Amino acid sequence: MMLLLLLSTLLCLCASAYQATTIPPLIDVPTFSLSTSSGGDDASSSSSTMNILTYASPVAIKPHRMWSISLYKGTLSHDNFRKEKRGILQLLRPAHALCKGDGEGDASGKLIRVLGGSSGRDVDKQAMCEELGFAWKPLECNEETNDNADWPQVLPHCVYYLKLELVGEMIDCGSHDVALCRVVEMVSEDDSINAADELDYISTRTLREMDIISEFGRIKDIE
């Protein structure tokens, strides 16, 4: 009798083990910011903007290091990248998420909310980041390059900076366009970093735990 009951329970479990769902997997990924430029004849006529980007992944290492990024349509970052075909992917640190500003009652995550919860068409993100102690600056590196002036400014104190150039055309994926990019250069503030190091970056799980983003990856309003 017990054996029959056990077999019946196992059959029920097997029958209900796999079910179709509309709920996407809630995964934990690094949090990036993409810096892009509006372009122009010279640096004085070009302006930078930044957003929050979590759909980013390496896809190849030879003969060129390649990354894939996904840009939400209709954003200023999307328009800039489609036009200029380049940008700088910035891997954010926990300090960027902990930033709360000087206002009374300000919550952690103010910098993330500025970059990911507002449009560069509506607000001056550069001025707002400067007020929070993260003034944008040109990306300076030790190697001599001839096109530094053509790249956008960056957010200080990021773990890594990846200078990306679009390869081919952007791929229409509905709400987003996917771009396959060649890594032109990798830059880090830490000159002692090596491939075995565990990087101190901020992840989407931490942002959810801090109540900065929702389970759908959107910036949450402060209640």
Protein Blocks (a to p, Z undefined) as FASTA:
>chain_A
ZZmmmmmmmmmmmmmmpccdfbdcddddddddddddebijbfklpccdddddfbdcdfbf
bfbdcddddddehiaklmmmmmnopacdddddfklmmpgbjbehiaehklmmmmmmccfk
lpcfklmmmmnopacdddddfbdcfklmmpccddehifbdcddddehjaddehjaccddd
ddfbdcdfblkbcfklccddddfklmmmnomacfkopacddZZ
